[in-house]
Amino acid sequence: MMMSKAAFGIDIGGTTIKCGLFSEDGTLLKKKIIPTRTEDDGSHILEDIRDCILEVLDEEKLDKQDLIGAGLGVPGSVTNDSIVNKCINLGWGVLNVSETMSALLEIPKEKICIGNDANMAALGEYWKGSGKDYNSLMFITIGTGIGGGLIMDGKPVNGANGAAGEIGHLPIVTDLRRFCACGKIGCLEQVASANGMVKEAHTYIDLETQRRKRSMQPDEQIYNGPRKEDLATSEDVFDLAAAGSALGFTVVEKMCIYMAKALACVACVVDPECFIIGGGVAGQGEDLLDRIRHYYKTLAFHPSIETPILPASLGNDAGMYGAVKLVLDKA
């Protein structure tokens, strides 16, 4: 393959790093996936990315002067001046990724762009995915946790502290006693993420078991319902609901209600043109989205009731597209 200019979009995850080579018009030409080495406080991650970039350039017979730049999406807060304010999953503290990466690649730091991974996925969906017909959107990714990215007037919104769009930590769940990974109680993520749904199911099982043990009715003293060991993933919970289990139905409905409540809160603050939902849990498809849409219409402020709630379309590549979009916009 021969080309004159190219750029990289890189999505750094806790397990793997996706490195995409793009043409100037945003066409994905090549993708490589490398492991995320989080040992030694993540000190090898940027070196590994450099090695991957140089390897791809060599394979495609490109020189560094042919490189428009590289965009990196990182799983943490990023300020407007590209300072990464801790990436717990990577082992990073406060780090100037642009300066470090430019030194490793020996290119000007102006050619390195940094963004929060959820914001990059949002930007990717805005540019090449389900949001391409809109000028503003809120992107929500529902997986192990819940991430969010906000696009307004075609640009990602970071916020003063790099925390804009962190919808998973809206403190809107009022009946919880367990702590979220962020240290708070009552975050949306605790009931609407994959891990949150499993923990909710386990909590209901514990409560029902305790209730029956306290019961004076002999036929209620033994719990014969779903077992915690059979509910290890959110998929197990959805399957339970589909089979007619009251426990499964309760957990799924609670997830949908609180997700709709969160979207209604976002609509009251920023009023995006659409919501886009992606991530592993969203793989449940239109049935799940229809439930969220139903509750959203009952909770949203009336001017925003008809805001579309759409499925994401770029899958796991959205973050790469968004990261390279930063670079191409800057070039």
Stockholm file with secondary structure:
# STOCKHOLM 1.0

chainA/1-331         MMMSKAAFGIDIGGTTIKCGLFSEDGTLLKKKIIPTRTEDDGSHILEDIRDCILEVLDEEKLDKQDLIGAGLGVPGSVTNDSIVNKCINLGWGVLNVSETMSALLEIPKEKICIGNDANMAALGEYWKGSGKDYNSLMFITIGTGIGGGLIMDGKPVNGANGAAGEIGHLPIVTDLRRFCACGKIGCLEQVASANGMVKEAHTYIDLETQRRKRSMQPDEQIYNGPRKEDLATSEDVFDLAAAGSALGFTVVEKMCIYMAKALACVACVVDPECFIIGGGVAGQGEDLLDRIRHYYKTLAFHPSIETPILPASLGNDAGMYGAVKLVLDKA
#=GR chainA/1-331 SS CCCSCEEEEEEECSSEEEEEEECTTCCEEEEEEEECCCHHHHTTHHHHHHHHHHHHHHHTTCCGGGEEEEEEEESSCBCTTCEEEEETTTTEEEEEHHHHHHHHHTSCGGGEEEEEHHHHHHHHHHHHSTTTTCSCEEEEEESSSEEEEEEETTEECCCTTSCTTCGGGCBCCCSCCSCCTTSCSSBTHHHHSHHHHHHHHHHHHHHHHHHHHHCSCGGGSSCCSCCGGGCCSHHHHHHHHHTTCHHHHHHHHHHHHHHHHHHHHHHHHTCCSCEEEESSGGGGCHHHHHHHHHHHHHHSCGGGTTCCEEECSSGGGHHHHHHHHHHHHHC
#=GC SS_cons         CCCSCEEEEEEECSSEEEEEEECTTCCEEEEEEEECCCHHHHTTHHHHHHHHHHHHHHHTTCCGGGEEEEEEEESSCBCTTCEEEEETTTTEEEEEHHHHHHHHHTSCGGGEEEEEHHHHHHHHHHHHSTTTTCSCEEEEEESSSEEEEEEETTEECCCTTSCTTCGGGCBCCCSCCSCCTTSCSSBTHHHHSHHHHHHHHHHHHHHHHHHHHHCSCGGGSSCCSCCGGGCCSHHHHHHHHHTTCHHHHHHHHHHHHHHHHHHHHHHHHTCCSCEEEESSGGGGCHHHHHHHHHHHHHHSCGGGTTCCEEECSSGGGHHHHHHHHHHHHHC
//
